[in-house]
Amino acid sequence: MTNTSFGIRASLLGATMLAAASAYPAHAQDFPSEPIRIVIGFAAGGSTDTNTRALANAAEQVCDADIVISNQPGGSGVLALETVRNSEADGYTMATTPTEISALKHLGLSDVTHEDFKAVMRFIFDPHGFFVRSGSDYKSMDDVINAAKNGTKIRIATSGPASPYAVTFQDVARAAGVSGQFVNIPYQGDALAIPAALSGEVDLIVTNASNVVGQVKSGDFVPLGVATDERIDVMPDAPTLKEVGIEVTGGSIYGLAAPKDTPEDRVAALNDCFKKAFDSESFQSFIAKTGVNPAYLGAEDFDAYLTDEYTRYGELLKTLGLAKN
């Protein structure tokens, strides 16, 4: 399981040991001495779970540590984020930080924000797309928009009430002049939302493009549009929203964060390990197969990104009339 020493664990003798002891705090020298737990706020099998497990599996191959995944779905990631926020700040517990962390407080769903955490790293950005099941009456985004303009309520499956997918589709509704006609049908993660869309419980789904590559290739899902500036390699036939006259882009991010009082040396050790995992052949192979976009940011840059996103989401949600705080 181990090829590279995790963080700053070492076994040194004599003067070398004394030098090491003076270089690092005492609590850092034997970190980690127990499994690292990553808490995921969505059901097993969804994109947050799948992406995090791929990184964790790679980390176990390159770092001297055991990693345990804990799924705590509920409230668009609120349960997991609050669990980690309230955990001991010792480096042994992290959350997968979904895009929702930038929206929860603005929507009045929780008081949890990025300020409750110490950023460790960002590892993926995944563009959003609009998808319908094969045989749907909606063959294009124009069909969806025209139906909405004629008074039809469009039921859209997402991964939760604060889902970034919902923010993207509400932004599309605003841009297309059909605000109020798109209805969010929230599920506890993509693993439940996708079957609902395939079964006809809803009219369409907005989700990460990588989540449904297999269903698009099999013909079970038809892509109506992706929220990117350019077409994506894994779905070259899917038009961008901009191609159909809707100037909206959007996507989901995945990162890792620890409780805010976690010591800096342990954050650095965690970042070092998971950056090695990110660069590993196994994780890069996973990225190539799934079509997600690798998007590494270190701790400082990820913290700055989360701060900017929190401000951006606040302004966007106010524009959409969705902000509560």
C-alpha positions in Angstrom: 0.0 0.0 0.0 2.9 2.4 0.7 5.4 3.6 -1.8 6.1 7.1 -0.4 6.2 8.4 3.2 3.0 10.3 4.1 3.8 13.8 5.2 6.6 14.0 7.7 6.7 10.7 9.5 10.2 9.5 10.0 12.4 7.3 12.2 15.6 9.0 12.9 18.4 8.5 15.4 20.7 10.7 17.4 21.4 14.2 16.2 19.2 13.7 13.1 16.2 12.9 15.4 16.9 16.1 17.4 17.1 18.2 14.3 13.8 16.8 13.1 12.2 17.4 16.4 13.3 21.1 16.3 12.0 21.4 12.7 8.5 20.3 13.3 6.0 20.4 16.2 5.9 17.3 18.3 2.3 16.4 17.3 3.3 16.4 13.6 6.2 13.9 13.7 4.0 10.8 13.9 1.1 11.9 11.7 -0.8 10.0 10.7 -0.9 7.2 13.3 -4.6 6.3 12.6 -6.8 6.2 9.5 -7.8 9.4 7.7 -11.6 9.7 7.4 -13.2 11.6 4.5 -16.8 12.4 4.9 -19.0 12.7 1.8 -22.3 14.5 1.9 -24.0 12.4 -0.9 -25.0 8.8 -1.5 -22.6 6.2 -2.6 -22.3 5.8 -6.4 -22.8 9.5 -7.2 -20.2 11.8 -8.7 -18.9 13.2 -5.4 -18.5 9.7 -4.0 -17.0 8.2 -7.1 -14.5 11.1 -7.6 -13.5 11.1 -4.0 -13.0 7.3 -3.8 -10.8 7.4 -6.9 -8.5 9.9 -5.3 -8.6 8.1 -1.9 -7.7 4.8 -3.6 -4.8 6.5 -5.3 -3.7 8.0 -2.0 -3.6 4.7 -0.3 -1.2 3.5 -3.0 1.3 6.3 -2.7 1.0 7.4 0.9 1.7 5.6 4.2 -1.9 5.9 5.5 -5.2 4.1 5.6 -8.2 6.2 4.3 -11.8 5.5 5.3 -14.8 6.9 3.3 -17.9 7.8 5.2 -21.1 8.7 3.3 -23.5 11.0 5.2 -26.1 12.1 2.6 -28.6 14.8 3.4 -29.4 18.5 2.9 -27.2 19.1 -0.2 -24.1 18.1 1.8 -25.0 19.9 5.0 -24.9 16.9 7.2 -21.4 15.9 6.2 -20.1 19.4 6.3 -21.5 20.1 9.7 -20.1 16.7 10.9 -16.6 17.7 9.8 -16.9 21.3 11.0 -17.6 19.9 14.5 -14.9 17.2 14.4 -11.6 17.5 16.2 -9.2 19.6 14.3 -6.4 17.0 14.2 -6.0 16.3 10.5 -7.8 12.9 10.8 -11.1 14.1 9.4 -11.8 15.9 6.2 -14.8 16.7 4.1 -15.2 16.5 0.4 -16.1 20.1 -0.3 -18.8 20.3 -3.0 -19.9 23.4 -4.9 -22.8 23.6 -2.5 -20.6 25.0 0.2 -20.7 28.3 -1.6 -24.5 28.4 -1.6 -25.9 26.9 1.6 -25.8 30.0 3.8 -27.1 32.3 1.0 -30.0 29.9 0.6 -30.8 29.8 4.3 -30.2 26.1 4.5 -27.3 26.1 7.0 -24.8 28.5 8.5 -21.9 26.4 7.3 -19.5 28.1 4.9 -15.9 27.7 3.7 -14.8 29.8 6.6 -15.5 26.9 8.9 -12.7 24.9 7.2 -9.1 24.9 6.3 -8.8 24.2 2.6 -6.5 21.3 1.6 -6.8 21.0 -2.1 -9.2 21.1 -5.1 -8.9 18.2 -7.6 -11.8 18.3 -10.1 -14.0 20.7 -12.1 -16.9 19.0 -13.9 -19.2 20.9 -16.3 -23.0 20.7 -16.0 -25.3 19.5 -18.8 -29.0 19.1 -19.5 -30.1 15.6 -20.3 -33.4 13.8 -21.2 -34.2 10.2 -21.4 -34.5 8.5 -24.8 -38.0 8.9 -26.1 -38.6 12.2 -24.4 -40.9 14.8 -26.1 -38.1 17.3 -25.6 -35.6 16.9 -28.4 -33.6 20.1 -27.9 -33.2 23.0 -25.5 -35.5 25.0 -27.8 -38.2 22.5 -27.1 -37.8 22.9 -23.3 -37.7 26.7 -23.5 -40.7 26.9 -25.8 -42.7 24.5 -23.5 -41.8 26.7 -20.5 -42.8 29.8 -22.3 -46.2 28.2 -23.0 -46.8 27.6 -19.3 -45.4 24.1 -18.8 -43.6 23.5 -15.6 -40.4 21.6 -16.3 -39.5 19.2 -13.6 -35.8 18.8 -13.2 -33.9 16.3 -11.1 -30.9 17.5 -9.1 -28.8 16.3 -6.3 -30.4 18.5 -3.6 -32.1 21.8 -2.8 -28.9 23.7 -2.8 -27.5 21.8 -5.7 -25.2 23.8 -8.1 -27.2 22.1 -10.8 -30.3 24.0 -9.6 -28.4 27.3 -9.7 -27.3 26.6 -13.2 -30.8 25.7 -14.5 -32.3 28.7 -12.7 -29.7 30.9 -14.4 -30.7 29.3 -17.7 -34.4 30.1 -17.0 -33.5 33.7 -16.3 -31.4 34.0 -19.4 -34.2 32.4 -21.5 -37.0 34.5 -20.0 -38.8 31.6 -18.3 -38.0 32.2 -14.6 -40.3 30.3 -12.4 -41.1 27.6 -14.9 -38.2 25.2 -14.0 -39.0 23.2 -10.9 -36.2 21.6 -8.8 -37.0 18.0 -7.8 -34.2 17.3 -5.3 -32.7 13.8 -4.6 -30.0 12.8 -2.1 -27.3 12.7 -4.7 -26.8 11.9 -8.4 -27.0 8.2 -7.7 -30.7 8.6 -7.0 -31.4 11.5 -9.4 -30.1 9.7 -12.5 -32.5 6.7 -12.2 -35.4 9.0 -11.5 -34.7 10.8 -14.8 -34.3 7.6 -16.7 -37.6 6.3 -15.3 -39.6 9.3 -16.2 -40.2 10.6 -12.7 -39.0 14.0 -14.0 -38.7 15.7 -17.4 -35.0 16.0 -17.4 -31.9 16.1 -15.3 -29.2 18.6 -14.8 -26.0 16.9 -13.7 -22.3 16.7 -14.3 -21.5 15.6 -17.8 -19.2 12.9 -16.5 -22.0 11.3 -14.5 -23.9 10.2 -17.6 -21.2 9.5 -20.2 -22.2 5.8 -20.2 -25.9 6.5 -20.5 -25.2 9.0 -23.4 -23.1 6.5 -25.2 -25.7 3.8 -24.8 -28.5 6.1 -26.0 -30.4 6.0 -22.7 -29.8 9.8 -22.2 -29.8 12.5 -24.9 -27.7 15.6 -24.2 -29.6 18.8 -24.9 -26.8 21.2 -23.9 -23.6 21.5 -21.8 -22.8 24.6 -19.8 -19.4 25.2 -21.3 -17.7 27.6 -23.6 -16.7 24.8 -26.0 -17.9 21.3 -26.7 -16.5 18.6 -24.4 -14.4 15.7 -25.7 -16.5 13.0 -24.0 -19.7 14.3 -25.7 -18.6 15.9 -28.9 -22.1 15.8 -30.4 -23.6 17.7 -27.5 -24.1 21.4 -28.2 -23.1 24.0 -25.7 -25.8 26.2 -24.2 -24.1 29.1 -26.0 -24.7 27.4 -29.3 -28.4 27.5 -28.7 -28.4 31.1 -27.6 -28.1 30.8 -23.8 -25.1 32.6 -22.3 -24.7 30.5 -19.2 -21.8 28.3 -18.0 -21.6 26.2 -14.9 -19.9 23.3 -13.3 -19.2 21.5 -10.0 -15.9 21.4 -8.1 -14.5 18.8 -5.8 -12.0 19.4 -3.1 -10.9 18.4 0.4 -11.0 20.5 3.6 -10.4 20.0 7.3 -11.8 21.7 10.3 -10.6 25.3 10.4 -8.2 24.9 13.4 -6.3 22.0 11.9 -2.6 22.7 12.4 -0.8 24.0 9.2 1.8 21.2 9.2 -0.9 18.6 9.1 -2.7 20.4 6.3 0.6 20.5 4.4 1.1 16.8 5.0 -2.4 16.0 3.7 -1.9 18.2 0.7 1.4 16.6 -0.1 -0.1 13.1 0.0 -3.2 13.9 -2.0 -1.2 15.9 -4.6 0.9 12.7 -5.1 -2.4 10.8 -5.5 -3.7 13.4 -7.9 -0.6 13.1 -10.1 -0.6 9.3 -9.9 -1.1 7.1 -13.0 -4.2 5.5 -11.5 -6.0 8.8 -10.8 -5.1 10.3 -14.1 -6.4 7.1 -15.8 -9.7 7.5 -13.9 -9.9 11.1 -15.1 -9.3 10.1 -18.7 -12.0 7.4 -18.6 -14.7 9.5 -16.9 -14.2 12.8 -18.7 -13.9 15.0 -15.6 -11.5 17.9 -15.8 -8.5 17.7 -13.5 -8.3 21.1 -11.7 -5.7 21.0 -8.9 -5.4 23.9 -6.6 -3.2 23.9 -3.5 -4.4 24.9 0.0 -3.8 28.6 -0.3 -5.2 28.9 -3.8 -8.2 26.7 -3.1 -9.0 28.9 0.0 -8.9 32.0 -2.2 -11.1 30.2 -4.8 -13.7 29.3 -2.2 -13.8 32.9 -0.9 -14.4 34.2 -4.4 -17.0 31.5 -5.2 -18.9 32.3 -2.0 -19.1 36.0 -3.1 -20.1 35.1 -6.6 -22.8 32.7 -5.6 -24.2 35.3 -3.2 -24.5 37.8 -6.0 -25.9 35.3 -8.5 -28.5 34.0 -6.0 -29.6 37.5 -5.3 -30.0 38.1 -9.0 -32.1 35.0 -9.3 -34.2 35.9 -6.3 -33.2 32.8 -4.4 -31.0 34.3 -1.7 -32.3 34.2 1.9 -29.2 35.6 3.6 
